[in-house]
Structure formats: C-alpha cells, structure tokens
Amino acid sequence: MTLTPYANPMSRGRFTHWRMEEMGQPHDRVHLDFGTTMQAPDYLALDPMGKVPTPVHDGRISARPAHVRAAAADDAAIAAAEGGNHG
C-alpha cells in the first residue's frame, strides 16, 4: 500500500497521519499551507476545490480519509498474519 496524504497539520488530515504512525505504516506526507500551496496549480489538479485532507492511496485520490485508515488497517492485519511489514 502506498499512501500520500496531502494535508495541513491544523486540518483533519492529522488523524490520517496519526493513525498511520500508530500502525507503523509507511506513508509520504505532503504538507500544504492554507492559501498558498493549497491553491497552487499542482495541488488543484488533485483537488479542484483546494481543500484538505486529500489522501492518495495507491495512486488514486480518496475523498474519504476514513477509507484510507480502514485500508491501512487491513494492510497491517495482513502483514501481521504474514509475519512481516507491508508497505
């Protein structure tokens, strides 16, 4: 599983980051600033409304951070059952 959460630390995106850290799941966190990088053309290509969080899970944008946390939990459970660390 590859997860890239685009978020600001003062947004709900911190919950996705916290959960991923808690589960030991690797992820590439992208910090966005309100009003600047959140309105940049590169980010608006991902989320035309310029809102956060925007989790990108395995190359697909997910509008539901809870979905990403559930997928990460499934991935962690599979890794534990196999005796390794997925990521």
PDB file with one MODEL, atoms N, CA, C and O in Angstrom:
MODEL        1
ATOM      1  N   MET A   1       0.844  -1.177   0.000  1.00  0.00           N
ATOM      2  CA  MET A   1       0.000   0.000   0.000  1.00  0.00           C
ATOM      3  C   MET A   1       0.882   1.231   0.000  1.00  0.00           C
ATOM      4  O   MET A   1       1.824   1.327   0.787  1.00  0.00           O
ATOM      5  N   THR A   2       0.587   2.155  -0.863  1.00  0.00           N
ATOM      6  CA  THR A   2       1.276   3.430  -0.905  1.00  0.00           C
ATOM      7  C   THR A   2       0.269   4.516  -0.559  1.00  0.00           C
ATOM      8  O   THR A   2      -0.766   4.651  -1.211  1.00  0.00           O
ATOM      9  N   LEU A   3       0.580   5.280   0.463  1.00  0.00           N
ATOM     10  CA  LEU A   3      -0.316   6.347   0.883  1.00  0.00           C
ATOM     11  C   LEU A   3       0.433   7.661   0.906  1.00  0.00           C
ATOM     12  O   LEU A   3       1.516   7.763   1.481  1.00  0.00           O
ATOM     13  N   THR A   4      -0.150   8.661   0.277  1.00  0.00           N
ATOM     14  CA  THR A   4       0.376  10.012   0.314  1.00  0.00           C
ATOM     15  C   THR A   4      -0.741  10.940   0.761  1.00  0.00           C
ATOM     16  O   THR A   4      -1.582  11.331  -0.049  1.00  0.00           O
ATOM     17  N   PRO A   5      -0.759  11.299   2.042  1.00  0.00           N
ATOM     18  CA  PRO A   5      -1.776  12.255   2.491  1.00  0.00           C
ATOM     19  C   PRO A   5      -1.300  13.694   2.291  1.00  0.00           C
ATOM     20  O   PRO A   5      -0.249  14.090   2.794  1.00  0.00           O
ATOM     21  N   TYR A   6      -2.086  14.461   1.552  1.00  0.00           N
ATOM     22  CA  TYR A   6      -1.849  15.891   1.386  1.00  0.00           C
ATOM     23  C   TYR A   6      -2.693  16.576   2.453  1.00  0.00           C
ATOM     24  O   TYR A   6      -3.915  16.427   2.475  1.00  0.00           O
ATOM     25  N   ALA A   7      -2.039  17.329   3.339  1.00  0.00           N
ATOM     26  CA  ALA A   7      -2.786  17.916   4.450  1.00  0.00           C
ATOM     27  C   ALA A   7      -2.028  19.081   5.065  1.00  0.00           C
ATOM     28  O   ALA A   7      -0.880  19.360   4.722  1.00  0.00           O
ATOM     29  N   ASN A   8      -2.699  19.740   5.971  1.00  0.00           N
ATOM     30  CA  ASN A   8      -2.126  20.776   6.805  1.00  0.00           C
ATOM     31  C   ASN A   8      -2.238  20.271   8.236  1.00  0.00           C
ATOM     32  O   ASN A   8      -3.258  19.682   8.595  1.00  0.00           O
ATOM     33  N   PRO A   9      -1.213  20.486   9.070  1.00  0.00           N
ATOM     34  CA  PRO A   9      -1.271  19.978  10.444  1.00  0.00           C
ATOM     35  C   PRO A   9      -2.468  20.475  11.252  1.00  0.00           C
ATOM     36  O   PRO A   9      -2.841  19.855  12.248  1.00  0.00           O
ATOM     37  N   MET A  10      -3.063  21.575  10.836  1.00  0.00           N
ATOM     38  CA  MET A  10      -4.215  22.111  11.554  1.00  0.00           C
ATOM     39  C   MET A  10      -5.536  21.643  10.933  1.00  0.00           C
ATOM     40  O   MET A  10      -6.592  22.204  11.227  1.00  0.00           O
ATOM     41  N   SER A  11      -5.478  20.632  10.087  1.00  0.00           N
ATOM     42  CA  SER A  11      -6.684  20.116   9.435  1.00  0.00           C
ATOM     43  C   SER A  11      -6.994  18.715   9.948  1.00  0.00           C
ATOM     44  O   SER A  11      -6.270  18.169  10.781  1.00  0.00           O
ATOM     45  N   ARG A  12      -8.079  18.144   9.437  1.00  0.00           N
ATOM     46  CA  ARG A  12      -8.434  16.769   9.797  1.00  0.00           C
ATOM     47  C   ARG A  12      -7.421  15.762   9.279  1.00  0.00           C
ATOM     48  O   ARG A  12      -7.440  14.601   9.689  1.00  0.00           O
ATOM     49  N   GLY A  13      -6.544  16.184   8.391  1.00  0.00           N
ATOM     50  CA  GLY A  13      -5.518  15.291   7.856  1.00  0.00           C
ATOM     51  C   GLY A  13      -4.584  14.758   8.918  1.00  0.00           C
ATOM     52  O   GLY A  13      -3.938  13.730   8.715  1.00  0.00           O
ATOM     53  N   ARG A  14      -4.502  15.434  10.036  1.00  0.00           N
ATOM     54  CA  ARG A  14      -3.612  14.955  11.108  1.00  0.00           C
ATOM     55  C   ARG A  14      -4.066  13.596  11.643  1.00  0.00           C
ATOM     56  O   ARG A  14      -3.247  12.829  12.150  1.00  0.00           O
ATOM     57  N   PHE A  15      -5.365  13.289  11.535  1.00  0.00           N
ATOM     58  CA  PHE A  15      -5.847  11.995  12.024  1.00  0.00           C
ATOM     59  C   PHE A  15      -5.342  10.851  11.154  1.00  0.00           C
ATOM     60  O   PHE A  15      -4.990   9.786  11.661  1.00  0.00           O
ATOM     61  N   THR A  16      -5.306  11.075   9.842  1.00  0.00           N
ATOM     62  CA  THR A  16      -4.767  10.048   8.951  1.00  0.00           C
ATOM     63  C   THR A  16      -3.297   9.830   9.253  1.00  0.00           C
ATOM     64  O   THR A  16      -2.839   8.691   9.350  1.00  0.00           O
ATOM     65  N   HIS A  17      -2.553  10.925   9.403  1.00  0.00           N
ATOM     66  CA  HIS A  17      -1.118  10.813   9.724  1.00  0.00           C
ATOM     67  C   HIS A  17      -0.909  10.091  11.062  1.00  0.00           C
ATOM     68  O   HIS A  17      -0.073   9.194  11.168  1.00  0.00           O
ATOM     69  N   TRP A  18      -1.667  10.487  12.061  1.00  0.00           N
ATOM     70  CA  TRP A  18      -1.551   9.883  13.395  1.00  0.00           C
ATOM     71  C   TRP A  18      -1.814   8.375  13.327  1.00  0.00           C
ATOM     72  O   TRP A  18      -1.077   7.581  13.911  1.00  0.00           O
ATOM     73  N   ARG A  19      -2.867   7.995  12.612  1.00  0.00           N
ATOM     74  CA  ARG A  19      -3.226   6.581  12.534  1.00  0.00           C
ATOM     75  C   ARG A  19      -2.140   5.780  11.806  1.00  0.00           C
ATOM     76  O   ARG A  19      -1.794   4.674  12.222  1.00  0.00           O
ATOM     77  N   MET A  20      -1.615   6.334  10.739  1.00  0.00           N
ATOM     78  CA  MET A  20      -0.565   5.649  10.004  1.00  0.00           C
ATOM     79  C   MET A  20       0.682   5.480  10.879  1.00  0.00           C
ATOM     80  O   MET A  20       1.318   4.426  10.857  1.00  0.00           O
ATOM     81  N   GLU A  21       1.026   6.508  11.640  1.00  0.00           N
ATOM     82  CA  GLU A  21       2.162   6.413  12.554  1.00  0.00           C
ATOM     83  C   GLU A  21       1.909   5.359  13.622  1.00  0.00           C
ATOM     84  O   GLU A  21       2.791   4.563  13.945  1.00  0.00           O
ATOM     85  N   GLU A  22       0.707   5.359  14.163  1.00  0.00           N
ATOM     86  CA  GLU A  22       0.354   4.411  15.216  1.00  0.00           C
ATOM     87  C   GLU A  22       0.460   2.963  14.736  1.00  0.00           C
ATOM     88  O   GLU A  22       0.876   2.081  15.488  1.00  0.00           O
ATOM     89  N   MET A  23       0.080   2.729  13.481  1.00  0.00           N
ATOM     90  CA  MET A  23       0.119   1.375  12.928  1.00  0.00           C
ATOM     91  C   MET A  23       1.475   1.019  12.327  1.00  0.00           C
ATOM     92  O   MET A  23       1.690  -0.117  11.904  1.00  0.00           O
ATOM     93  N   GLY A  24       2.386   1.986  12.288  1.00  0.00           N
ATOM     94  CA  GLY A  24       3.696   1.719  11.719  1.00  0.00           C
ATOM     95  C   GLY A  24       3.680   1.567  10.207  1.00  0.00           C
ATOM     96  O   GLY A  24       4.566   0.936   9.632  1.00  0.00           O
ATOM     97  N   GLN A  25       2.676   2.142   9.567  1.00  0.00           N
ATOM     98  CA  GLN A  25       2.560   2.053   8.111  1.00  0.00           C
ATOM     99  C   GLN A  25       3.363   3.182   7.454  1.00  0.00           C
ATOM    100  O   GLN A  25       3.227   4.345   7.833  1.00  0.00           O
ATOM    101  N   PRO A  26       4.189   2.838   6.480  1.00  0.00           N
ATOM    102  CA  PRO A  26       4.926   3.889   5.778  1.00  0.00           C
ATOM    103  C   PRO A  26       3.985   4.757   4.950  1.00  0.00           C
ATOM    104  O   PRO A  26       3.003   4.269   4.392  1.00  0.00           O
ATOM    105  N   HIS A  27       4.291   6.018   4.880  1.00  0.00           N
ATOM    106  CA  HIS A  27       3.491   6.946   4.086  1.00  0.00           C
ATOM    107  C   HIS A  27       4.335   8.177   3.768  1.00  0.00           C
ATOM    108  O   HIS A  27       5.288   8.493   4.480  1.00  0.00           O
ATOM    109  N   ASP A  28       3.977   8.856   2.707  1.00  0.00           N
ATOM    110  CA  ASP A  28       4.673  10.062   2.282  1.00  0.00           C
ATOM    111  C   ASP A  28       3.744  11.239   2.524  1.00  0.00           C
ATOM    112  O   ASP A  28       2.824  11.485   1.744  1.00  0.00           O
ATOM    113  N   ARG A  29       3.987  11.958   3.597  1.00  0.00           N
ATOM    114  CA  ARG A  29       3.125  13.075   3.980  1.00  0.00           C
ATOM    115  C   ARG A  29       3.536  14.332   3.220  1.00  0.00           C
ATOM    116  O   ARG A  29       4.720  14.664   3.157  1.00  0.00           O
ATOM    117  N   VAL A  30       2.567  15.025   2.648  1.00  0.00           N
ATOM    118  CA  VAL A  30       2.817  16.273   1.941  1.00  0.00           C
ATOM    119  C   VAL A  30       2.124  17.400   2.705  1.00  0.00           C
ATOM    120  O   VAL A  30       0.900  17.421   2.830  1.00  0.00           O
ATOM    121  N   HIS A  31       2.927  18.334   3.213  1.00  0.00           N
ATOM    122  CA  HIS A  31       2.408  19.469   3.986  1.00  0.00           C
ATOM    123  C   HIS A  31       2.004  20.580   3.032  1.00  0.00           C
ATOM    124  O   HIS A  31       2.789  20.988   2.177  1.00  0.00           O
ATOM    125  N   LEU A  32       0.788  21.064   3.179  1.00  0.00           N
ATOM    126  CA  LEU A  32       0.287  22.180   2.383  1.00  0.00           C
ATOM    127  C   LEU A  32      -0.056  23.347   3.305  1.00  0.00           C
ATOM    128  O   LEU A  32      -0.575  23.147   4.403  1.00  0.00           O
ATOM    129  N   ASP A  33       0.233  24.553   2.857  1.00  0.00           N
ATOM    130  CA  ASP A  33      -0.114  25.751   3.617  1.00  0.00           C
ATOM    131  C   ASP A  33      -1.435  26.305   3.117  1.00  0.00           C
ATOM    132  O   ASP A  33      -1.688  26.343   1.913  1.00  0.00           O
ATOM    133  N   PHE A  34      -2.275  26.734   4.049  1.00  0.00           N
ATOM    134  CA  PHE A  34      -3.545  27.352   3.682  1.00  0.00           C
ATOM    135  C   PHE A  34      -3.271  28.594   2.828  1.00  0.00           C
ATOM    136  O   PHE A  34      -2.425  29.418   3.176  1.00  0.00           O
ATOM    137  N   GLY A  35      -3.985  28.719   1.718  1.00  0.00           N
ATOM    138  CA  GLY A  35      -3.911  29.915   0.896  1.00  0.00           C
ATOM    139  C   GLY A  35      -2.741  30.012  -0.055  1.00  0.00           C
ATOM    140  O   GLY A  35      -2.766  30.852  -0.955  1.00  0.00           O
ATOM    141  N   THR A  36      -1.706  29.183   0.104  1.00  0.00           N
ATOM    142  CA  THR A  36      -0.566  29.254  -0.827  1.00  0.00           C
ATOM    143  C   THR A  36      -0.464  27.929  -1.583  1.00  0.00           C
ATOM    144  O   THR A  36      -1.040  27.788  -2.662  1.00  0.00           O
ATOM    145  N   THR A  37       0.259  26.968  -1.032  1.00  0.00           N
ATOM    146  CA  THR A  37       0.433  25.692  -1.739  1.00  0.00           C
ATOM    147  C   THR A  37      -0.885  24.948  -1.916  1.00  0.00           C
ATOM    148  O   THR A  37      -1.016  24.119  -2.817  1.00  0.00           O
ATOM    149  N   MET A  38      -1.855  25.240  -1.065  1.00  0.00           N
ATOM    150  CA  MET A  38      -3.160  24.594  -1.199  1.00  0.00           C
ATOM    151  C   MET A  38      -3.938  25.133  -2.408  1.00  0.00           C
ATOM    152  O   MET A  38      -4.893  24.508  -2.872  1.00  0.00           O
ATOM    153  N   GLN A  39      -3.517  26.293  -2.907  1.00  0.00           N
ATOM    154  CA  GLN A  39      -4.149  26.890  -4.081  1.00  0.00           C
ATOM    155  C   GLN A  39      -3.250  26.823  -5.320  1.00  0.00           C
ATOM    156  O   GLN A  39      -3.579  27.394  -6.360  1.00  0.00           O
ATOM    157  N   ALA A  40      -2.133  26.134  -5.207  1.00  0.00           N
ATOM    158  CA  ALA A  40      -1.201  26.012  -6.338  1.00  0.00           C
ATOM    159  C   ALA A  40      -1.788  25.097  -7.414  1.00  0.00           C
ATOM    160  O   ALA A  40      -2.541  24.175  -7.102  1.00  0.00           O
ATOM    161  N   PRO A  41      -1.449  25.347  -8.669  1.00  0.00           N
ATOM    162  CA  PRO A  41      -1.985  24.531  -9.766  1.00  0.00           C
ATOM    163  C   PRO A  41      -1.731  23.036  -9.609  1.00  0.00           C
ATOM    164  O   PRO A  41      -2.592  22.228  -9.957  1.00  0.00           O
ATOM    165  N   ASP A  42      -0.561  22.654  -9.092  1.00  0.00           N
ATOM    166  CA  ASP A  42      -0.265  21.222  -8.915  1.00  0.00           C
ATOM    167  C   ASP A  42      -1.248  20.558  -7.962  1.00  0.00           C
ATOM    168  O   ASP A  42      -1.718  19.449  -8.216  1.00  0.00           O
ATOM    169  N   TYR A  43      -1.556  21.243  -6.862  1.00  0.00           N
ATOM    170  CA  TYR A  43      -2.486  20.660  -5.907  1.00  0.00           C
ATOM    171  C   TYR A  43      -3.923  20.730  -6.411  1.00  0.00           C
ATOM    172  O   TYR A  43      -4.701  19.800  -6.204  1.00  0.00           O
ATOM    173  N   LEU A  44      -4.275  21.828  -7.071  1.00  0.00           N
ATOM    174  CA  LEU A  44      -5.633  21.954  -7.598  1.00  0.00           C
ATOM    175  C   LEU A  44      -5.926  20.899  -8.664  1.00  0.00           C
ATOM    176  O   LEU A  44      -7.088  20.586  -8.923  1.00  0.00           O
ATOM    177  N   ALA A  45      -4.884  20.353  -9.278  1.00  0.00           N
ATOM    178  CA  ALA A  45      -5.079  19.252 -10.227  1.00  0.00           C
ATOM    179  C   ALA A  45      -5.562  17.997  -9.490  1.00  0.00           C
ATOM    180  O   ALA A  45      -6.295  17.189 -10.060  1.00  0.00           O
ATOM    181  N   LEU A  46      -5.151  17.832  -8.220  1.00  0.00           N
ATOM    182  CA  LEU A  46      -5.614  16.700  -7.400  1.00  0.00           C
ATOM    183  C   LEU A  46      -6.988  16.974  -6.815  1.00  0.00           C
ATOM    184  O   LEU A  46      -7.868  16.113  -6.840  1.00  0.00           O
ATOM    185  N   ASP A  47      -7.165  18.179  -6.288  1.00  0.00           N
ATOM    186  CA  ASP A  47      -8.420  18.563  -5.649  1.00  0.00           C
ATOM    187  C   ASP A  47      -8.807  19.962  -6.120  1.00  0.00           C
ATOM    188  O   ASP A  47      -8.337  20.953  -5.561  1.00  0.00           O
ATOM    189  N   PRO A  48      -9.651  20.054  -7.135  1.00  0.00           N
ATOM    190  CA  PRO A  48     -10.019  21.360  -7.694  1.00  0.00           C
ATOM    191  C   PRO A  48     -10.630  22.332  -6.685  1.00  0.00           C
ATOM    192  O   PRO A  48     -10.629  23.542  -6.914  1.00  0.00           O
ATOM    193  N   MET A  49     -11.144  21.822  -5.585  1.00  0.00           N
ATOM    194  CA  MET A  49     -11.714  22.705  -4.562  1.00  0.00           C
ATOM    195  C   MET A  49     -10.629  23.247  -3.628  1.00  0.00           C
ATOM    196  O   MET A  49     -10.889  24.167  -2.853  1.00  0.00           O
ATOM    197  N   GLY A  50      -9.420  22.689  -3.693  1.00  0.00           N
ATOM    198  CA  GLY A  50      -8.322  23.173  -2.865  1.00  0.00           C
ATOM    199  C   GLY A  50      -8.514  22.948  -1.390  1.00  0.00           C
ATOM    200  O   GLY A  50      -8.140  23.789  -0.572  1.00  0.00           O
ATOM    201  N   LYS A  51      -9.100  21.810  -1.041  1.00  0.00           N
ATOM    202  CA  LYS A  51      -9.351  21.505   0.374  1.00  0.00           C
ATOM    203  C   LYS A  51      -8.472  20.336   0.818  1.00  0.00           C
ATOM    204  O   LYS A  51      -7.977  19.570  -0.009  1.00  0.00           O
ATOM    205  N   VAL A  52      -8.290  20.212   2.102  1.00  0.00           N
ATOM    206  CA  VAL A  52      -7.541  19.095   2.674  1.00  0.00           C
ATOM    207  C   VAL A  52      -8.390  18.430   3.741  1.00  0.00           C
ATOM    208  O   VAL A  52      -9.294  19.068   4.280  1.00  0.00           O
ATOM    209  N   PRO A  53      -8.141  17.210   4.054  1.00  0.00           N
ATOM    210  CA  PRO A  53      -7.079  16.372   3.509  1.00  0.00           C
ATOM    211  C   PRO A  53      -7.469  15.754   2.165  1.00  0.00           C
ATOM    212  O   PRO A  53      -8.648  15.595   1.848  1.00  0.00           O
ATOM    213  N   THR A  54      -6.450  15.414   1.394  1.00  0.00           N
ATOM    214  CA  THR A  54      -6.633  14.669   0.162  1.00  0.00           C
ATOM    215  C   THR A  54      -5.670  13.494   0.215  1.00  0.00           C
ATOM    216  O   THR A  54      -4.495  13.638  -0.123  1.00  0.00           O
ATOM    217  N   PRO A  55      -6.154  12.343   0.631  1.00  0.00           N
ATOM    218  CA  PRO A  55      -5.290  11.167   0.644  1.00  0.00           C
ATOM    219  C   PRO A  55      -5.244  10.522  -0.734  1.00  0.00           C
ATOM    220  O   PRO A  55      -6.276  10.322  -1.374  1.00  0.00           O
ATOM    221  N   VAL A  56      -4.048  10.204  -1.178  1.00  0.00           N
ATOM    222  CA  VAL A  56      -3.857   9.477  -2.428  1.00  0.00           C
ATOM    223  C   VAL A  56      -3.395   8.083  -2.034  1.00  0.00           C
ATOM    224  O   VAL A  56      -2.312   7.914  -1.474  1.00  0.00           O
ATOM    225  N   HIS A  57      -4.217   7.094  -2.329  1.00  0.00           N
ATOM    226  CA  HIS A  57      -3.992   5.706  -1.917  1.00  0.00           C
ATOM    227  C   HIS A  57      -3.745   4.853  -3.155  1.00  0.00           C
ATOM    228  O   HIS A  57      -4.631   4.687  -3.993  1.00  0.00           O
ATOM    229  N   ASP A  58      -2.535   4.313  -3.264  1.00  0.00           N
ATOM    230  CA  ASP A  58      -2.154   3.511  -4.422  1.00  0.00           C
ATOM    231  C   ASP A  58      -2.441   4.236  -5.738  1.00  0.00           C
ATOM    232  O   ASP A  58      -2.938   3.638  -6.692  1.00  0.00           O
ATOM    233  N   GLY A  59      -2.123   5.528  -5.775  1.00  0.00           N
ATOM    234  CA  GLY A  59      -2.274   6.316  -6.987  1.00  0.00           C
ATOM    235  C   GLY A  59      -3.665   6.849  -7.253  1.00  0.00           C
ATOM    236  O   GLY A  59      -3.881   7.543  -8.246  1.00  0.00           O
ATOM    237  N   ARG A  60      -4.612   6.536  -6.383  1.00  0.00           N
ATOM    238  CA  ARG A  60      -5.993   7.013  -6.565  1.00  0.00           C
ATOM    239  C   ARG A  60      -6.350   7.984  -5.451  1.00  0.00           C
ATOM    240  O   ARG A  60      -5.997   7.781  -4.289  1.00  0.00           O
ATOM    241  N   ILE A  61      -7.051   9.036  -5.825  1.00  0.00           N
ATOM    242  CA  ILE A  61      -7.484  10.020  -4.842  1.00  0.00           C
ATOM    243  C   ILE A  61      -8.697   9.463  -4.102  1.00  0.00           C
ATOM    244  O   ILE A  61      -9.652   8.981  -4.711  1.00  0.00           O
ATOM    245  N   SER A  62      -8.636   9.542  -2.780  1.00  0.00           N
ATOM    246  CA  SER A  62      -9.756   9.100  -1.958  1.00  0.00           C
ATOM    247  C   SER A  62     -10.327  10.305  -1.234  1.00  0.00           C
ATOM    248  O   SER A  62      -9.609  10.995  -0.509  1.00  0.00           O
ATOM    249  N   ALA A  63     -11.591  10.558  -1.421  1.00  0.00           N
ATOM    250  CA  ALA A  63     -12.234  11.686  -0.753  1.00  0.00           C
ATOM    251  C   ALA A  63     -12.568  11.367   0.698  1.00  0.00           C
ATOM    252  O   ALA A  63     -13.035  12.233   1.439  1.00  0.00           O
ATOM    253  N   ARG A  64     -12.329  10.135   1.098  1.00  0.00           N
ATOM    254  CA  ARG A  64     -12.708   9.721   2.451  1.00  0.00           C
ATOM    255  C   ARG A  64     -11.494   9.228   3.226  1.00  0.00           C
ATOM    256  O   ARG A  64     -11.072   8.087   3.042  1.00  0.00           O
ATOM    257  N   PRO A  65     -10.917  10.074   4.100  1.00  0.00           N
ATOM    258  CA  PRO A  65      -9.774   9.637   4.903  1.00  0.00           C
ATOM    259  C   PRO A  65     -10.074   8.385   5.722  1.00  0.00           C
ATOM    260  O   PRO A  65      -9.175   7.583   5.973  1.00  0.00           O
ATOM    261  N   ALA A  66     -11.336   8.207   6.145  1.00  0.00           N
ATOM    262  CA  ALA A  66     -11.678   7.004   6.916  1.00  0.00           C
ATOM    263  C   ALA A  66     -11.464   5.757   6.064  1.00  0.00           C
ATOM    264  O   ALA A  66     -11.056   4.718   6.582  1.00  0.00           O
ATOM    265  N   HIS A  67     -11.731   5.847   4.781  1.00  0.00           N
ATOM    266  CA  HIS A  67     -11.489   4.728   3.873  1.00  0.00           C
ATOM    267  C   HIS A  67     -10.011   4.377   3.851  1.00  0.00           C
ATOM    268  O   HIS A  67      -9.650   3.200   3.858  1.00  0.00           O
ATOM    269  N   VAL A  68      -9.160   5.384   3.826  1.00  0.00           N
ATOM    270  CA  VAL A  68      -7.721   5.146   3.795  1.00  0.00           C
ATOM    271  C   VAL A  68      -7.268   4.504   5.095  1.00  0.00           C
ATOM    272  O   VAL A  68      -6.444   3.589   5.076  1.00  0.00           O
ATOM    273  N   ARG A  69      -7.790   4.967   6.224  1.00  0.00           N
ATOM    274  CA  ARG A  69      -7.413   4.370   7.507  1.00  0.00           C
ATOM    275  C   ARG A  69      -7.870   2.920   7.573  1.00  0.00           C
ATOM    276  O   ARG A  69      -7.153   2.078   8.112  1.00  0.00           O
ATOM    277  N   ALA A  70      -9.054   2.607   7.033  1.00  0.00           N
ATOM    278  CA  ALA A  70      -9.540   1.227   7.028  1.00  0.00           C
ATOM    279  C   ALA A  70      -8.670   0.357   6.137  1.00  0.00           C
ATOM    280  O   ALA A  70      -8.353  -0.777   6.497  1.00  0.00           O
ATOM    281  N   ALA A  71      -8.283   0.875   4.981  1.00  0.00           N
ATOM    282  CA  ALA A  71      -7.423   0.114   4.080  1.00  0.00           C
ATOM    283  C   ALA A  71      -6.063  -0.134   4.725  1.00  0.00           C
ATOM    284  O   ALA A  71      -5.485  -1.210   4.572  1.00  0.00           O
ATOM    285  N   ALA A  72      -5.554   0.864   5.445  1.00  0.00           N
ATOM    286  CA  ALA A  72      -4.280   0.698   6.139  1.00  0.00           C
ATOM    287  C   ALA A  72      -4.390  -0.351   7.236  1.00  0.00           C
ATOM    288  O   ALA A  72      -3.466  -1.138   7.442  1.00  0.00           O
ATOM    289  N   ALA A  73      -5.509  -0.364   7.936  1.00  0.00           N
ATOM    290  CA  ALA A  73      -5.718  -1.374   8.980  1.00  0.00           C
ATOM    291  C   ALA A  73      -5.761  -2.766   8.373  1.00  0.00           C
ATOM    292  O   ALA A  73      -5.194  -3.703   8.934  1.00  0.00           O
ATOM    293  N   ASP A  74      -6.428  -2.914   7.232  1.00  0.00           N
ATOM    294  CA  ASP A  74      -6.456  -4.206   6.549  1.00  0.00           C
ATOM    295  C   ASP A  74      -5.055  -4.621   6.150  1.00  0.00           C
ATOM    296  O   ASP A  74      -4.669  -5.776   6.330  1.00  0.00           O
ATOM    297  N   ASP A  75      -4.290  -3.678   5.606  1.00  0.00           N
ATOM    298  CA  ASP A  75      -2.932  -3.970   5.180  1.00  0.00           C
ATOM    299  C   ASP A  75      -2.068  -4.375   6.369  1.00  0.00           C
ATOM    300  O   ASP A  75      -1.265  -5.302   6.262  1.00  0.00           O
ATOM    301  N   ALA A  76      -2.225  -3.688   7.501  1.00  0.00           N
ATOM    302  CA  ALA A  76      -1.464  -4.021   8.706  1.00  0.00           C
ATOM    303  C   ALA A  76      -1.838  -5.403   9.220  1.00  0.00           C
ATOM    304  O   ALA A  76      -0.968  -6.146   9.676  1.00  0.00           O
ATOM    305  N   ALA A  77      -3.117  -5.760   9.155  1.00  0.00           N
ATOM    306  CA  ALA A  77      -3.558  -7.084   9.602  1.00  0.00           C
ATOM    307  C   ALA A  77      -2.976  -8.180   8.718  1.00  0.00           C
ATOM    308  O   ALA A  77      -2.564  -9.227   9.217  1.00  0.00           O
ATOM    309  N   ILE A  78      -2.940  -7.947   7.424  1.00  0.00           N
ATOM    310  CA  ILE A  78      -2.351  -8.927   6.505  1.00  0.00           C
ATOM    311  C   ILE A  78      -0.865  -9.087   6.793  1.00  0.00           C
ATOM    312  O   ILE A  78      -0.352 -10.205   6.840  1.00  0.00           O
ATOM    313  N   ALA A  79      -0.173  -7.962   6.988  1.00  0.00           N
ATOM    314  CA  ALA A  79       1.257  -8.018   7.283  1.00  0.00           C
ATOM    315  C   ALA A  79       1.524  -8.780   8.572  1.00  0.00           C
ATOM    316  O   ALA A  79       2.462  -9.575   8.641  1.00  0.00           O
ATOM    317  N   ALA A  80       0.702  -8.542   9.600  1.00  0.00           N
ATOM    318  CA  ALA A  80       0.884  -9.245  10.878  1.00  0.00           C
ATOM    319  C   ALA A  80       0.658 -10.745  10.703  1.00  0.00           C
ATOM    320  O   ALA A  80       1.386 -11.556  11.275  1.00  0.00           O
ATOM    321  N   ALA A  81      -0.336 -11.108   9.922  1.00  0.00           N
ATOM    322  CA  ALA A  81      -0.629 -12.523   9.694  1.00  0.00           C
ATOM    323  C   ALA A  81       0.504 -13.205   8.935  1.00  0.00           C
ATOM    324  O   ALA A  81       0.777 -14.388   9.139  1.00  0.00           O
ATOM    325  N   GLU A  82       1.165 -12.442   8.050  1.00  0.00           N
ATOM    326  CA  GLU A  82       2.262 -12.993   7.267  1.00  0.00           C
ATOM    327  C   GLU A  82       3.586 -12.892   7.991  1.00  0.00           C
ATOM    328  O   GLU A  82       4.594 -13.426   7.528  1.00  0.00           O
ATOM    329  N   GLY A  83       3.589 -12.205   9.135  1.00  0.00           N
ATOM    330  CA  GLY A  83       4.806 -12.068   9.926  1.00  0.00           C
ATOM    331  C   GLY A  83       5.758 -11.030   9.393  1.00  0.00           C
ATOM    332  O   GLY A  83       6.951 -11.082   9.694  1.00  0.00           O
ATOM    333  N   GLY A  84       5.271 -10.088   8.610  1.00  0.00           N
ATOM    334  CA  GLY A  84       6.139  -9.048   8.051  1.00  0.00           C
ATOM    335  C   GLY A  84       5.467  -7.705   8.082  1.00  0.00           C
ATOM    336  O   GLY A  84       4.419  -7.524   8.703  1.00  0.00           O
ATOM    337  N   ASN A  85       6.079  -6.775   7.409  1.00  0.00           N
ATOM    338  CA  ASN A  85       5.559  -5.405   7.347  1.00  0.00           C
ATOM    339  C   ASN A  85       5.267  -5.058   5.902  1.00  0.00           C
ATOM    340  O   ASN A  85       6.175  -4.978   5.075  1.00  0.00           O
ATOM    341  N   HIS A  86       4.003  -4.853   5.605  1.00  0.00           N
ATOM    342  CA  HIS A  86       3.619  -4.417   4.255  1.00  0.00           C
ATOM    343  C   HIS A  86       3.891  -2.937   4.145  1.00  0.00           C
ATOM    344  O   HIS A  86       3.958  -2.229   5.150  1.00  0.00           O
ATOM    345  N   GLY A  87       4.045  -2.485   2.956  1.00  0.00           N
ATOM    346  CA  GLY A  87       4.202  -1.059   2.776  1.00  0.00           C
ATOM    347  C   GLY A  87       4.526  -0.682   1.389  1.00  0.00           C
ATOM    348  O   GLY A  87       4.687   0.501   1.092  1.00  0.00           O
TER     349      GLY A  87
ENDMDL
END
